[in-house]
Amino acid sequence: MKRSPLLFLIILCLALTACGKGGTINGHTARTAYRSVKMLKDKLPPDNKIEFEVSFWTIRDSKPAEEEFLDAVDGKTSWEIIDMGKEIYQQRKSSGFKGYEKYNNWEQMIAQFDKERIDQETKKGSTKREDTRKNGSILYDMRSPSK
């Protein structure tokens, strides 16, 4: 009986340790990294989602070797990814990276991407399927074509 509280405490500590990495990217494989990114993005405030996405893909672009990329993002939180993205942006901007010359700073680039995303979502037929339903049902013309 004296061992059961000790055993319970050990199991509890192991469970808490295992669950403690839920806020970081699992970079063991590309698949787990992308799955982690999706979950982390869903937990972010709406204002930071685009910034996180841009940062993640900036890191991915800067490290074409998959192993190097996975090592760079493994164990990082969403805020660390954003900081890494900003750092890469600054390095690229100061070295004259093509595509960054039209932005004065990181915030301006993120604002532009955010505006583009909003435009895509509001533009009829671009990224969202047009609503072909009337009164909750889809109507098809089943008549044979006339000759």
Buried (B, 14 or more C-beta within 10 A) or exposed (E): EEEEEEEEEEEEEEEEEEEEEEEBBBBEEEEBBEEBBEEBBEEBEEEBBBBBBBBBEBBBEBBEEEEEBBEBBBEBEBBBBBEBBBBBBEEBBEEEEEEBEEBEEBEEBBBEBBEEBEEEEEEEEEEEEEEEEEEEEEEEEEEEEEE
